Amino acid sequence: MLWCGTMAVPISTSLQVVVPTAEAKPDYDENGVDLSLVRYSLSLTPTQRLKAVENFMNAMASVRTAQPLSTDSTK
């Protein structure tokens, strides 16, 4: 699993390389939105974006069903 910001992308997914143009683009907009993540997401096909969301949801389901760590220091 490859993490790009907050998105988990399976390594087996073929990723497109986005080559920057001569014109520099800002990393954040005036609201603080990370535009590099928006550009990355838009470089993926809809199927790749859906797969990334599915992988994230599966990971969150695993976290929810995991055993909580014991906070008892005597064990």
C-alpha positions as CSV (number, residue, x, y, z in Angstrom):
1,M,0.0,0.0,0.0
2,L,1.3,3.4,-1.0
3,W,0.1,6.5,0.9
4,C,-0.3,9.7,-0.9
5,G,-1.4,12.3,1.6
6,T,-4.4,10.7,3.1
7,M,-5.2,8.4,0.2
8,A,-4.0,4.8,0.2
9,V,-3.2,3.6,-3.3
10,P,-2.3,0.0,-4.0
11,I,1.2,-0.4,-5.3
12,S,-0.1,-2.7,-8.1
13,T,-2.1,0.2,-9.5
14,S,-0.3,1.8,-12.5
15,L,0.3,5.4,-11.5
16,Q,0.5,8.1,-14.0
17,V,3.5,10.5,-13.7
18,V,2.4,14.1,-13.8
19,V,5.2,16.2,-15.3
20,P,5.3,19.8,-14.1
21,T,5.0,22.5,-16.8
22,A,7.3,25.5,-17.1
23,E,4.6,27.5,-15.3
24,A,4.9,26.9,-11.6
25,K,1.6,26.0,-9.9
26,P,0.9,26.9,-6.3
27,D,0.8,24.0,-3.8
28,Y,-2.1,25.4,-1.8
29,D,-5.0,27.6,-2.6
30,E,-6.2,30.6,-0.6
31,N,-8.4,28.3,1.6
32,G,-5.4,26.0,2.5
33,V,-6.5,23.1,0.2
34,D,-3.5,21.0,-0.9
35,L,-3.7,21.3,-4.7
36,S,-1.0,18.7,-5.3
37,L,-3.4,16.1,-3.9
38,V,-6.3,17.4,-6.1
39,R,-4.0,17.2,-9.2
40,Y,-2.9,13.7,-8.2
41,S,-6.5,12.5,-7.7
42,L,-7.5,14.0,-11.1
43,S,-4.6,12.3,-12.8
44,L,-6.1,8.9,-11.8
45,T,-8.9,7.2,-13.8
46,P,-12.3,7.0,-12.1
47,T,-11.7,3.3,-11.6
48,Q,-8.3,4.0,-9.8
49,R,-10.0,6.6,-7.6
50,L,-12.7,4.2,-6.7
51,K,-10.2,1.5,-5.8
52,A,-8.3,3.9,-3.6
53,V,-11.5,4.8,-1.7
54,E,-12.4,1.1,-1.4
55,N,-8.9,0.3,0.0
56,F,-9.2,3.2,2.5
57,M,-12.7,2.0,3.6
58,N,-11.4,-1.6,4.0
59,A,-8.5,-0.3,6.1
60,M,-10.8,1.7,8.3
61,A,-13.1,-1.4,8.8
62,S,-10.0,-3.3,9.9
63,V,-9.1,-0.6,12.4
64,R,-12.6,-0.6,13.8
65,T,-12.6,-4.4,14.4
66,A,-9.1,-4.6,15.8
67,Q,-8.6,-5.4,19.4
68,P,-7.9,-2.2,21.5
69,L,-4.5,-2.0,23.1
70,S,-4.5,-2.6,26.8
71,T,-3.8,0.4,28.9
72,D,-3.2,-1.7,32.1
73,S,0.5,-1.4,32.8
74,T,0.5,-4.4,35.2
75,K,0.1,-6.9,32.4
